[in-house]
Amino acid sequence: MRKHIVAPSVLAADFTRLAEEIEMVNNSEADWFHLDVMDGRFVPNITFGMFIVEAIGKMARKPLDVHLMIVEPEKYIEAFRKAGAHVITVHAEACPHLHRTVHKIRETGAMAGVALNPHTPVQVLENIIEDIDLVCLMSVNPGFGGQKFIYNSLPKTRKLREMIDAANSRALIEIDGGVGMQNAESLLQAGADVLVAGSSVFGAGDPPATIRALKAFQPVFDF
């Protein structure tokens, strides 16, 4: 049985207690830390850059999954890798030369991810799917945490799973936005490999128990 990955989104953490929140994830059954970098241009919000990523990396004992919601991400790939990123994901919508950017990420030794906004069809990756390590499907409009899940993400996940399997690609499917106990099983059944959970983890009464529950799903795959 394929084991899925749970990646708590640090954007939803209490930044006044960031060290404690990082340690909670370290001691939980979570697999990765998901870090959202926003520039106020590609998305209407600003979060943090490589200095915060580096600081989190010094405390984290699990891989850093860095999601670049920025314009011209190719300019910063090496800096984020140096800051400690293990996975670097760029948006297809922000990369006119996506093939070149993906290979630039892989040349640093990081896993190369490509994110798609809710309106972007998975077919845009058809000619590059074999070169990608991860596809991040945005299941909310990017820019802010705590949004409602867009349920069209389920058939979109199935389409992407079919494309990946047909190409014999190793790419993981990551779902980012509005993920929680109410839809995790359906997403895994549709073919997801990585669940990014922000508010549903850090806003829970018992975050480690929520992470444990997200990890415990063992769906019968419907693809």
N, CA, C and O of each residue as an XYZ file, in Angstrom:
892
protein
N       0.842     -1.208      0.000
C       0.000      0.000      0.000
C       0.872      1.251      0.000
O       1.820      1.362      0.777
N       0.537      2.193     -0.887
C       1.298      3.422     -0.970
C       1.057      4.270      0.277
O      -0.090      4.485      0.668
N       2.131      4.752      0.903
C       1.982      5.573      2.100
C       1.983      7.042      1.720
O       2.818      7.494      0.937
N       1.049      7.772      2.278
C       0.955      9.188      1.959
C       1.735     10.023      2.962
O       2.096      9.559      4.044
N       1.981     11.261      2.575
C       2.774     12.212      3.354
C       1.847     13.289      3.902
O       0.960     13.772      3.198
N       2.056     13.661      5.156
C       1.329     14.776      5.760
C       2.323     15.911      6.000
O       3.358     15.723      6.641
N       1.991     17.090      5.475
C       2.897     18.241      5.552
C       2.164     19.431      6.175
O       1.502     20.183      5.460
N       2.269     19.613      7.493
C       1.624     20.770      8.129
C       2.146     22.087      7.547
O       3.349     22.264      7.357
N       1.221     23.001      7.270
C       1.585     24.286      6.673
C       1.885     25.296      7.770
O       0.998     25.690      8.526
N       3.130     25.704      7.846
C       3.589     26.581      8.919
C       2.908     27.950      8.867
O       2.874     28.656      9.875
N       2.367     28.333      7.714
C       1.672     29.613      7.605
C       0.550     29.727      8.636
O       0.222     30.829      9.076
N      -0.040     28.594      9.022
C      -1.155     28.592      9.977
C      -0.686     28.505     11.428
O      -1.507     28.519     12.346
N       0.618     28.416     11.640
C       1.148     28.306     13.004
C       1.053     29.646     13.732
O       0.851     30.695     13.120
N       1.205     29.579     15.048
C       1.269     30.789     15.880
C       2.718     31.273     15.866
O       3.583     30.673     16.504
N       2.979     32.355     15.138
C       4.357     32.813     14.976
C       4.927     33.444     16.246
O       6.130     33.690     16.321
N       4.086     33.707     17.238
C       4.606     34.176     18.529
C       5.147     33.003     19.336
O       5.822     33.193     20.347
N       4.843     31.781     18.877
C       5.324     30.571     19.540
C       5.933     29.636     18.491
O       5.757     28.420     18.553
N       6.644     30.214     17.536
C       7.071     29.441     16.379
C       7.967     28.268     16.758
O       7.799     27.170     16.226
N       8.903     28.477     17.657
C       9.807     27.382     18.048
C       9.015     26.211     18.647
O       9.325     25.049     18.381
N       7.997     26.521     19.451
C       7.168     25.466     20.039
C       6.369     24.732     18.972
O       6.227     23.510     19.017
N       5.849     25.495     18.010
C       5.067     24.885     16.933
C       5.944     23.968     16.078
O       5.521     22.880     15.687
N       7.155     24.414     15.797
C       8.087     23.578     15.019
C       8.416     22.306     15.782
O       8.460     21.222     15.201
N       8.645     22.434     17.070
C       8.977     21.261     17.882
C       7.793     20.300     17.951
O       7.988     19.085     17.969
N       6.570     20.827     17.991
C       5.388     19.966     17.989
C       5.357     19.114     16.724
O       5.098     17.912     16.782
N       5.623     19.750     15.578
C       5.630     18.996     14.322
C       6.782     17.996     14.311
O       6.623     16.866     13.851
N       7.940     18.412     14.817
C       9.085     17.494     14.911
C       8.715     16.215     15.652
O       9.116     15.121     15.256
N       7.957     16.358     16.719
C       7.629     15.220     17.582
C       6.371     14.481     17.149
O       5.986     13.494     17.775
N       5.733     14.945     16.091
C       4.496     14.331     15.611
C       4.790     13.302     14.524
O       5.946     13.031     14.198
N       3.720     12.738     13.972
C       3.858     11.774     12.880
C       3.893     12.439     11.508
O       3.845     11.754     10.487
N       3.976     13.774     11.477
C       4.081     14.497     10.208
C       5.376     14.124      9.488
O       6.350     13.699     10.110
N       5.366     14.291      8.174
C       6.530     13.911      7.354
C       7.362     15.107      6.920
O       8.591     15.044      6.931
N       6.703     16.198      6.537
C       7.380     17.392      6.024
C       6.843     18.633      6.726
O       5.791     18.596      7.363
N       7.573     19.719      6.601
C       7.071     21.062      6.895
C       6.758     21.723      5.558
O       7.583     21.700      4.645
N       5.561     22.317      5.437
C       5.207     23.039      4.212
C       5.342     24.535      4.490
O       4.735     25.060      5.423
N       6.146     25.214      3.668
C       6.432     26.630      3.874
C       5.989     27.431      2.656
O       6.491     27.220      1.551
N       5.045     28.356      2.859
C       4.507     29.166      1.779
C       5.219     30.512      1.705
O       5.144     31.318      2.632
N       5.903     30.742      0.605
C       6.611     32.005      0.373
C       5.784     32.825     -0.604
O       5.577     32.408     -1.744
N       5.308     33.993     -0.169
C       4.461     34.849     -1.000
C       5.077     36.239     -1.107
O       5.630     36.767     -0.143
N       4.968     36.818     -2.301
C       5.684     38.074     -2.578
C       4.797     39.305     -2.721
O       5.312     40.399     -2.955
N       3.472     39.159     -2.587
C       2.591     40.307     -2.762
C       2.398     40.713     -4.217
O       1.728     41.708     -4.497
N       2.968     39.968     -5.134
C       2.825     40.254     -6.572
C       2.129     39.097     -7.288
O       1.115     39.296     -7.956
N       2.672     37.897     -7.148
C       2.003     36.742     -7.748
C       0.703     36.438     -7.014
O      -0.284     36.026     -7.623
N       0.712     36.643     -5.710
C      -0.490     36.501     -4.881
C      -0.634     37.771     -4.039
O       0.353     38.464     -3.793
N      -1.864     38.080     -3.594
C      -2.085     39.331     -2.858
C      -1.768     39.223     -1.375
O      -2.585     39.598     -0.534
N      -0.609     38.724     -1.056
C      -0.205     38.606      0.344
C       1.311     38.500      0.381
O       1.931     38.092     -0.601
N       1.909     38.865      1.505
C       3.347     38.746      1.714
C       3.564     37.911      2.972
O       2.962     38.191      4.009
N       4.407     36.900      2.895
C       4.665     36.081      4.085
C       6.113     36.246      4.533
O       6.416     37.135      5.330
N       7.001     35.408      4.035
C       8.400     35.442      4.476
C       9.300     34.951      3.349
O       8.830     34.418      2.344
N      10.593     35.139      3.537
C      11.561     34.745      2.523
C      12.571     33.734      3.034
O      12.301     32.983      3.971
N      13.732     33.726      2.409
C      14.707     32.676      2.703
C      15.289     32.752      4.116
O      15.751     31.740      4.643
N      15.274     33.948      4.744
C      15.839     34.046      6.088
C      14.977     33.291      7.107
O      15.503     32.642      8.011
N      13.659     33.380      6.956
C      12.762     32.636      7.844
C      12.836     31.144      7.524
O      12.818     30.312      8.432
N      12.919     30.807      6.247
C      13.079     29.403      5.858
C      14.331     28.827      6.504
O      14.312     27.714      7.031
N      15.418     29.588      6.460
C      16.673     29.129      7.064
C      16.532     28.959      8.574
O      17.043     27.995      9.143
N      15.836     29.897      9.222
C      15.647     29.812     10.669
C      14.809     28.591     11.041
O      15.118     27.889     12.004
N      13.747     28.341     10.272
C      12.920     27.159     10.519
C      13.730     25.895     10.287
O      13.613     24.921     11.031
N      14.560     25.922      9.238
C      15.387     24.764      8.929
C      16.345     24.385     10.043
O      16.682     23.213     10.209
N      16.785     25.373     10.805
C      17.694     25.095     11.924
C      16.984     24.376     13.059
O      17.614     23.666     13.843
N      15.663     24.563     13.146
C      14.887     23.909     14.198
C      14.230     22.612     13.723
O      13.992     21.704     14.519
N      13.941     22.531     12.435
C      13.192     21.395     11.894
C      14.060     20.145     11.791
O      15.246     20.211     11.470
N      13.439     19.015     12.071
C      14.117     17.729     11.914
C      13.452     16.891     10.816
O      13.655     15.681     10.718
N      12.662     17.570     10.008
C      11.994     16.921      8.885
C      12.170     17.806      7.653
O      12.431     19.001      7.790
N      12.032     17.240      6.449
C      12.288     18.016      5.225
C      11.406     19.253      5.092
O      10.261     19.273      5.542
N      11.969     20.283      4.464
C      11.250     21.523      4.202
C      10.713     21.508      2.778
O      11.467     21.399      1.811
N       9.397     21.621      2.673
C       8.674     21.649      1.398
C       8.329     23.110      1.133
O       7.356     23.631      1.679
N       9.130     23.776      0.289
C       9.012     25.223      0.101
C       8.230     25.527     -1.171
O       8.618     25.131     -2.271
N       7.130     26.231     -0.997
C       6.200     26.552     -2.080
C       6.361     28.025     -2.437
O       5.965     28.899     -1.666
N       6.937     28.299     -3.594
C       7.212     29.672     -4.016
C       6.035     30.241     -4.797
O       5.860     29.943     -5.978
N       5.233     31.061     -4.129
C       4.129     31.768     -4.793
C       4.640     33.162     -5.128
O       4.194     34.162     -4.566
N       5.589     33.199     -6.059
C       6.274     34.450     -6.383
C       6.494     34.549     -7.887
O       6.480     33.546     -8.599
N       6.697     35.781     -8.357
C       7.079     35.973     -9.757
C       8.584     35.749     -9.882
O       9.329     35.930     -8.919
N       9.012     35.365    -11.048
C      10.432     35.115    -11.351
C      11.103     34.220    -10.306
O      12.160     34.571     -9.781
N      10.503     33.073    -10.000
C      11.074     32.200     -8.971
C      12.456     31.666     -9.324
O      13.238     31.300     -8.445
N      12.750     31.625    -10.638
C      14.050     31.084    -11.057
C      15.226     31.877    -10.487
O      16.334     31.352    -10.386
N      14.994     33.128    -10.115
C      16.063     33.955     -9.564
C      16.457     33.562     -8.137
O      17.529     33.932     -7.658
N      15.585     32.812     -7.468
C      15.780     32.559     -6.036
C      15.933     31.082     -5.687
O      16.020     30.728     -4.511
N      15.967     30.230     -6.686
C      16.025     28.790     -6.438
C      17.255     28.401     -5.624
O      17.138     27.690     -4.626
N      18.417     28.858     -6.037
C      19.642     28.487     -5.325
C      19.640     29.034     -3.895
O      20.135     28.375     -2.980
N      19.088     30.228     -3.700
C      19.048     30.823     -2.361
C      18.149     30.016     -1.435
O      18.490     29.817     -0.269
N      17.007     29.548     -1.932
C      16.122     28.757     -1.081
C      16.689     27.363     -0.831
O      16.493     26.793      0.243
N      17.380     26.823     -1.803
C      18.049     25.535     -1.574
C      19.131     25.696     -0.497
O      19.259     24.857      0.395
N      19.890     26.763     -0.590
C      20.929     27.038      0.403
C      20.323     27.265      1.786
O      20.936     26.939      2.802
N      19.105     27.831      1.817
C      18.423     28.085      3.082
C      17.890     26.804      3.721
O      17.486     26.810      4.884
N      17.887     25.702      2.959
C      17.495     24.424      3.543
C      16.318     23.732      2.889
O      15.857     22.712      3.400
N      15.812     24.249      1.770
C      14.671     23.624      1.103
C      15.038     22.262      0.541
O      16.049     22.116     -0.145
N      14.213     21.268      0.833
C      14.388     19.928      0.256
C      13.508     19.742     -0.977
O      13.873     19.034     -1.916
N      12.339     20.392     -0.959
C      11.431     20.417     -2.101
C      11.217     21.884     -2.458
O      10.924     22.697     -1.582
N      11.359     22.226     -3.723
C      11.103     23.601     -4.173
C      10.039     23.542     -5.261
O      10.233     22.926     -6.309
N       8.913     24.194     -4.991
C       7.783     24.182     -5.921
C       7.551     25.585     -6.472
O       7.461     26.558     -5.723
N       7.455     25.664     -7.789
C       7.174     26.930     -8.471
C       5.817     26.807     -9.154
O       5.336     25.699     -9.393
N       5.205     27.935     -9.467
C       3.920     27.916    -10.158
C       4.116     27.905    -11.666
O       4.911     28.674    -12.206
N       3.384     27.025    -12.339
C       3.431     26.990    -13.800
C       3.054     28.349    -14.379
O       3.601     28.776    -15.396
N       2.113     29.023    -13.719
C       1.630     30.312    -14.212
C       2.694     31.409    -14.119
O       2.587     32.437    -14.787
N       3.714     31.190    -13.294
C       4.767     32.196    -13.099
C       6.029     31.889    -13.895
O       7.002     32.640    -13.829
N       6.020     30.783    -14.651
C       7.245     30.326    -15.318
C       7.052     30.177    -16.828
O       6.554     29.147    -17.283
N       7.435     31.181    -17.607
C       7.320     31.051    -19.061
C       8.252     29.990    -19.630
O       8.009     29.453    -20.711
N       9.329     29.690    -18.890
C      10.282     28.655    -19.319
C      10.311     27.563    -18.251
O      11.322     27.358    -17.579
N       9.186     26.869    -18.109
C       9.009     25.928    -17.001
C      10.007     24.777    -17.041
O      10.533     24.383    -16.000
N      10.274     24.239    -18.214
C      11.216     23.120    -18.332
C      12.586     23.521    -17.786
O      13.202     22.774    -17.026
N      13.051     24.691    -18.176
C      14.344     25.182    -17.707
C      14.353     25.371    -16.193
O      15.328     25.030    -15.523
N      13.262     25.916    -15.660
C      13.188     26.174    -14.223
C      13.167     24.874    -13.428
O      13.834     24.761    -12.399
N      12.402     23.894    -13.904
C      12.349     22.586    -13.228
C      13.728     21.955    -13.178
O      14.133     21.423    -12.144
N      14.448     22.010    -14.281
C      15.777     21.399    -14.293
C      16.770     22.200    -13.451
O      17.719     21.633    -12.909
N      16.563     23.490    -13.340
C      17.409     24.297    -12.459
C      17.229     23.868    -11.011
O      18.197     23.805    -10.252
N      15.990     23.573    -10.626
C      15.728     23.085     -9.264
C      16.423     21.751     -9.048
O      17.088     21.548     -8.033
N      16.269     20.851     -9.992
C      16.842     19.509     -9.825
C      18.367     19.544     -9.796
O      19.000     18.720     -9.137
N      18.945     20.491    -10.503
C      20.408     20.616    -10.492
C      20.945     21.000     -9.112
O      22.104     20.726     -8.802
N      20.108     21.633     -8.283
C      20.541     21.993     -6.928
C      20.496     20.795     -5.983
O      21.046     20.849     -4.883
N      19.842     19.715     -6.408
C      19.683     18.547     -5.557
C      18.344     18.487     -4.853
O      18.057     17.519     -4.149
N      17.511     19.517     -5.034
C      16.181     19.528     -4.434
C      15.189     18.800     -5.338
O      15.415     18.656     -6.539
N      14.083     18.341     -4.737
C      12.972     17.824     -5.534
C      12.296     18.993     -6.228
O      12.127     20.059     -5.637
N      11.912     18.794     -7.476
C      11.303     19.868     -8.266
C       9.797     19.699     -8.309
O       9.279     18.691     -8.787
N       9.095     20.721     -7.791
C       7.647     20.696     -7.799
C       7.086     21.795     -8.689
O       7.711     22.840     -8.873
N       5.901     21.547     -9.238
C       5.180     22.553    -10.014
C       3.770     22.652     -9.451
O       3.083     21.642     -9.299
N       3.344     23.865     -9.142
C       2.002     24.102     -8.608
C       1.086     24.627     -9.697
O       1.515     25.328    -10.614
N      -0.195     24.270     -9.575
C      -1.223     24.737    -10.504
C      -2.328     25.427     -9.722
O      -2.834     24.881     -8.742
N      -2.704     26.624    -10.151
C      -3.837     27.315     -9.558
C      -5.131     26.566     -9.875
O      -5.149     25.735    -10.783
N      -6.224     26.847     -9.134
C      -7.464     26.098     -9.346
C      -7.983     26.118    -10.777
O      -8.572     25.136    -11.229
N      -7.776     27.224    -11.505
C      -8.326     27.328    -12.860
C      -7.417     26.707    -13.920
O      -7.821     26.589    -15.076
N      -6.214     26.315    -13.555
C      -5.245     25.811    -14.540
C      -5.419     24.313    -14.742
O      -5.330     23.560    -13.772
N      -5.664     23.852    -15.966
C      -5.864     22.414    -16.206
C      -4.567     21.631    -16.085
O      -3.487     22.154    -16.361
N      -4.678     20.390    -15.676
C      -3.479     19.556    -15.495
C      -2.784     19.289    -16.821
O      -1.600     18.949    -16.840
N      -3.502     19.438    -17.927
C      -2.912     19.150    -19.247
C      -1.712     20.040    -19.565
O      -0.905     19.693    -20.427
N      -1.579     21.177    -18.890
C      -0.437     22.051    -19.178
C       0.882     21.372    -18.804
O       1.948     21.802    -19.246
N       0.814     20.322    -17.999
C       2.034     19.615    -17.579
C       2.320     18.356    -18.395
O       3.277     17.631    -18.124
N       1.486     18.110    -19.385
C       1.589     16.858    -20.133
C       2.973     16.627    -20.732
O       3.457     15.496    -20.749
N       3.611     17.685    -21.221
C       4.901     17.529    -21.889
C       6.096     17.618    -20.955
O       7.241     17.571    -21.405
N       5.840     17.747    -19.657
C       6.949     17.869    -18.710
C       6.765     16.965    -17.496
O       7.601     16.960    -16.592
N       5.683     16.205    -17.474
C       5.341     15.425    -16.278
C       6.443     14.432    -15.893
O       6.610     14.124    -14.712
N       7.180     13.937    -16.862
C       8.244     12.969    -16.563
C       9.440     13.623    -15.872
O      10.263     12.928    -15.276
N       9.545     14.953    -15.946
C      10.680     15.661    -15.346
C      10.365     16.212    -13.956
O      11.249     16.747    -13.287
N       9.119     16.083    -13.522
C       8.677     16.696    -12.263
C       8.671     15.662    -11.146
O       8.310     14.505    -11.364
N       9.069     16.080     -9.957
C       9.037     15.201     -8.785
C       7.734     15.330     -8.005
O       7.339     14.412     -7.286
N       7.072     16.470     -8.149
C       5.851     16.727     -7.378
C       4.977     17.720     -8.125
O       5.480     18.681     -8.706
N       3.666     17.490     -8.110
C       2.704     18.459     -8.629
C       1.817     18.890     -7.472
O       1.180     18.060     -6.825
N       1.781     20.183     -7.219
C       0.962     20.742     -6.145
C      -0.312     21.322     -6.749
O      -0.273     22.325     -7.461
N      -1.434     20.685     -6.460
C      -2.719     21.201     -6.929
C      -3.287     22.128     -5.855
O      -3.559     21.704     -4.732
N      -3.461     23.389     -6.218
C      -4.070     24.335     -5.284
C      -5.575     24.067     -5.232
O      -6.271     24.152     -6.244
N      -6.055     23.746     -4.046
C      -7.481     23.468     -3.862
C      -8.193     24.648     -3.214
O      -9.341     24.539     -2.781
N      -7.491     25.777     -3.156
C      -8.061     27.096     -2.843
C      -7.325     28.084     -3.742
O      -6.311     27.735     -4.346
N      -7.823     29.305     -3.835
C      -7.072     30.323     -4.563
C      -5.878     30.744     -3.716
O      -6.058     31.103     -2.553
N      -4.681     30.712     -4.252
C      -3.487     30.944     -3.443
C      -3.399     32.361     -2.902
O      -3.846     33.319     -3.532
N      -2.812     32.465     -1.723
C      -2.584     33.783     -1.141
C      -2.915     33.884      0.327
O      -2.291     34.659      1.053
N      -3.892     33.109      0.780
C      -4.304     33.197      2.177
C      -4.665     31.816      2.710
O      -5.192     30.982      1.973
N      -4.384     31.569      3.993
C      -4.769     30.330      4.633
C      -6.220     30.391      5.093
O      -6.841     31.454      5.094
N      -6.749     29.236      5.483
C      -8.077     29.188      6.068
C      -9.232     29.268      5.094
O     -10.368     29.494      5.513
N      -8.976     29.088      3.787
C     -10.052     29.178      2.803
C     -10.788     27.839      2.651
O     -10.293     26.789      3.059
N     -11.986     27.909      2.050
C     -12.772     26.705      1.834
C     -12.232     25.912      0.658
O     -11.815     26.474     -0.354
N     -12.248     24.614      0.810
C     -11.789     23.673     -0.201
C     -12.665     23.746     -1.449
O     -13.891     23.784     -1.353
N     -12.023     23.764     -2.629
C     -12.734     23.762     -3.912
C     -12.892     22.305     -4.353
O     -11.908     21.636     -4.667
N     -14.126     21.822     -4.373
C     -14.351     20.387     -4.571
C     -14.077     19.901     -5.993
O     -13.989     18.694     -6.217
N     -13.943     20.805     -6.949
C     -13.519     20.378     -8.284
C     -12.092     19.834     -8.264
O     -11.626     19.250     -9.243
N     -11.400     20.033     -7.131
C     -10.043     19.499     -6.988
C     -10.030     17.972     -7.001
O      -9.012     17.368     -7.340
N     -11.137     17.345     -6.640
C     -11.183     15.871     -6.625
C     -11.109     15.284     -8.036
O     -10.237     14.453     -8.286
N     -11.983     15.675     -8.971
C     -11.819     15.142    -10.334
C     -10.511     15.579    -10.981
O      -9.952     14.856    -11.806
N     -10.025     16.753    -10.612
C      -8.745     17.234    -11.146
C      -7.612     16.332    -10.668
O      -6.685     16.043    -11.424
N      -7.685     15.890     -9.422
C      -6.682     14.971     -8.872
C      -6.708     13.647     -9.621
O      -5.658     13.080     -9.925
N      -7.907     13.155     -9.918
C      -8.022     11.893    -10.664
C      -7.417     12.009    -12.053
O      -6.719     11.105    -12.509
N      -7.688     13.134    -12.731
C      -7.111     13.348    -14.064
C      -5.589     13.367    -14.002
O      -4.915     12.780    -14.848
N      -5.054     14.049    -12.992
C      -3.603     14.128    -12.851
C      -3.016     12.750    -12.562
O      -1.965     12.403    -13.101
N      -3.682     11.960    -11.715
C      -3.195     10.613    -11.413
C      -3.139      9.772    -12.677
O      -2.184      9.024    -12.887
N      -4.154      9.890    -13.517
C      -4.167      9.145    -14.785
C      -3.002      9.572    -15.670
O      -2.350      8.732    -16.291
N      -2.739     10.882    -15.730
C      -1.645     11.388    -16.558
C      -0.297     10.882    -16.050
O       0.545     10.448    -16.836
N      -0.097     10.940    -14.739
C       1.166     10.502    -14.147
C       1.390      9.019    -14.392
O       2.482      8.603    -14.781
N       0.350      8.222    -14.162
C       0.485      6.776    -14.344
C       0.725      6.421    -15.814
O       1.516      5.528    -16.117
N       0.044      7.119    -16.721
C       0.208      6.837    -18.156
C       1.621      7.149    -18.622
O       2.150      6.482    -19.511
N       2.236      8.171    -18.014
C       3.592      8.567    -18.392
C       4.657      7.811    -17.604
O       5.855      7.997    -17.819
N       4.204      6.956    -16.688
C       5.129      6.239    -15.811
C       6.044      7.220    -15.067
O       7.229      6.960    -14.859
N       5.457      8.349    -14.678
C       6.195      9.385    -13.947
C       6.235      9.048    -12.464
O       5.348      8.367    -11.949
N       7.261      9.525    -11.789
C       7.380      9.305    -10.342
C       6.760     10.458     -9.546
O       6.831     10.463     -8.317
N       6.158     11.429    -10.227
C       5.673     12.639     -9.564
C       4.642     12.334     -8.484
O       3.720     11.543     -8.684
N       4.821     12.975     -7.344
C       3.847     12.905     -6.257
C       2.773     13.963     -6.498
O       3.050     15.020     -7.065
N       1.556     13.674     -6.066
C       0.467     14.654     -6.135
C       0.264     15.234     -4.742
O      -0.037     14.515     -3.790
N       0.433     16.548     -4.644
C       0.244     17.257     -3.386
C      -1.010     18.118     -3.484
O      -1.235     18.779     -4.498
N      -1.824     18.111     -2.434
C      -3.034     18.937     -2.389
C      -2.831     19.997     -1.314
O      -2.497     19.690     -0.170
N      -3.038     21.248     -1.707
C      -2.747     22.377     -0.811
C      -3.940     23.326     -0.752
O      -4.279     23.985     -1.735
N      -4.578     23.381      0.437
C      -5.659     24.337      0.637
C      -6.944     23.699      1.113
O      -7.551     22.910      0.388
N      -7.370     24.027      2.322
C      -8.636     23.527      2.836
C      -8.664     22.042      3.120
O      -9.736     21.440      3.167
N      -7.495     21.439      3.311
C      -7.408     19.998      3.556
C      -7.604     19.714      5.044
O      -7.000     20.366      5.896
N      -8.451     18.739      5.342
C      -8.682     18.358      6.737
C      -9.330     16.996      6.812
O      -9.371     16.263      5.823
N      -9.833     16.657      7.981
C     -10.422     15.341      8.188
C     -11.637     15.103      7.296
O     -11.960     13.958      6.982
N     -12.319     16.189      6.881
C     -13.549     16.055      6.109
C     -13.306     15.633      4.668
O     -14.222     15.127      4.020
N     -12.093     15.827      4.147
C     -11.859     15.501      2.731
C     -10.584     14.706      2.481
O     -10.313     14.333      1.339
N      -9.797     14.438      3.516
C      -8.512     13.759      3.326
C      -8.674     12.388      2.686
O      -7.931     12.030      1.772
N      -9.644     11.624      3.168
C      -9.813     10.277      2.625
C     -10.208     10.314      1.155
O      -9.710      9.518      0.358
N     -11.104     11.236      0.788
C     -11.524     11.358     -0.609
C     -10.354     11.751     -1.502
O     -10.233     11.256     -2.622
N      -9.496     12.638     -1.013
C      -8.330     13.065     -1.789
C      -7.355     11.914     -1.992
O      -6.806     11.748     -3.081
N      -7.141     11.127     -0.958
C      -6.236      9.984     -1.075
C      -6.810      8.942     -2.035
O      -6.072      8.338     -2.814
N      -8.108      8.736     -1.979
C      -8.752      7.798     -2.897
C      -8.644      8.275     -4.342
O      -8.571      7.467     -5.269
N      -8.633      9.599     -4.526
C      -8.526     10.157     -5.875
C      -7.105     10.089     -6.418
O      -6.890     10.284     -7.614
N      -6.130      9.812     -5.547
C      -4.750      9.654     -6.015
C      -3.732     10.561     -5.389
O      -2.576     10.560     -5.812
N      -4.111     11.345     -4.389
C      -3.154     12.248     -3.743
C      -2.106     11.475     -2.956
O      -2.378     10.408     -2.405
N      -0.904     12.037     -2.915
C       0.211     11.457     -2.156
C       0.609     12.306     -0.956
O       1.091     11.783      0.048
N       0.406     13.627     -1.063
C       0.849     14.565     -0.027
C      -0.324     15.463      0.365
O      -0.938     16.096     -0.494
N      -0.630     15.517      1.648
C      -1.691     16.375      2.159
C      -1.062     17.539      2.916
O      -0.393     17.342      3.930
N      -1.282     18.750      2.416
C      -0.833     19.953      3.119
C      -1.997     20.402      4.001
O      -3.079     20.711      3.502
N      -1.772     20.436      5.297
C      -2.835     20.790      6.240
C      -2.355     21.926      7.127
O      -1.376     21.784      7.860
N      -3.053     23.058      7.057
C      -2.664     24.228      7.843
C      -3.573     24.458      9.019
O      -3.280     24.017     10.130
N      -4.688     25.152      8.787
C      -5.628     25.484      9.859
C      -6.164     24.242     10.547
O      -6.386     24.248     11.758
N      -6.375     23.165      9.778
C      -6.942     21.953     10.367
C      -5.988     21.310     11.371
O      -6.427     20.570     12.251
N      -4.694     21.582     11.250
C      -3.711     21.078     12.213
C      -3.461     22.094     13.313
O      -3.699     21.810     14.487
N      -2.981     23.279     12.942
C      -2.570     24.259     13.947
C      -3.752     24.884     14.684
O      -3.581     25.447     15.765
N      -4.952     24.787     14.103
C      -6.134     25.298     14.778
C      -6.868     24.247     15.581
O      -7.892     24.536     16.200
N      -6.353     23.027     15.576
C      -7.006     21.932     16.293
C      -6.718     22.003     17.789
O      -5.712     22.569     18.217
N      -7.610     21.426     18.564
C      -7.388     21.371     20.004
C      -6.194     20.499     20.356
O      -5.493     20.752     21.335
N      -5.969     19.463     19.541
C      -4.848     18.541     19.756
C      -4.158     18.320     18.409
O      -4.447     17.339     17.724
N      -3.244     19.228     18.019
C      -2.602     19.111     16.698
C      -1.910     17.772     16.446
O      -2.079     17.216     15.361
N      -1.129     17.217     17.402
C      -0.491     15.923     17.123
C      -1.506     14.816     16.835
O      -1.257     13.948     15.999
N      -2.652     14.844     17.528
C      -3.686     13.840     17.288
C      -4.299     14.010     15.907
O      -4.620     13.021     15.248
N      -4.467     15.253     15.459
C      -5.001     15.511     14.122
C      -4.034     15.006     13.065
O      -4.449     14.384     12.087
N      -2.749     15.271     13.255
C      -1.740     14.761     12.321
C      -1.772     13.239     12.294
O      -1.705     12.631     11.225
N      -1.872     12.629     13.462
C      -1.925     11.167     13.556
C      -3.136     10.626     12.799
O      -3.040      9.614     12.104
N      -4.274     11.305     12.936
C      -5.489     10.872     12.246
C      -5.352     11.021     10.733
O      -5.803     10.155      9.982
N      -4.728     12.118     10.277
C      -4.512     12.307      8.842
C      -3.585     11.235      8.283
O      -3.756     10.794      7.146
N      -2.611     10.819      9.071
C      -1.688      9.768      8.636
C      -2.348      8.394      8.626
O      -1.925      7.505      7.887
N      -3.381      8.218      9.444
C      -3.959      6.892      9.653
C      -4.880      6.436      8.523
O      -5.185      5.248      8.419
N      -5.328      7.373      7.669
C      -6.229      6.983      6.589
C      -5.561      5.941      5.700
O      -4.409      6.098      5.295
N      -6.303      4.873      5.403
C      -5.815      3.828      4.508
C      -6.902      3.547      3.469
O      -7.603      2.539      3.547
N      -7.030      4.449      2.500
C      -8.134      4.326      1.546
C      -7.947      3.193      0.550
O      -6.832      2.762      0.256
N      -9.085      2.728      0.041
C      -9.070      1.798     -1.102
C      -9.089      2.698     -2.338
O     -10.077      3.386     -2.597
N      -8.005      2.688     -3.088
C      -7.880      3.603     -4.211
C      -8.894      3.315     -5.304
O      -9.154      2.159     -5.635
N      -9.473      4.390     -5.868
C     -10.494      4.216     -6.902
C      -9.970      4.599     -8.275
O     -10.738      5.029     -9.136
N      -8.664      4.447     -8.487
C      -8.109      4.724     -9.815
C      -7.305      3.527    -10.273
O      -6.745      3.542    -11.369
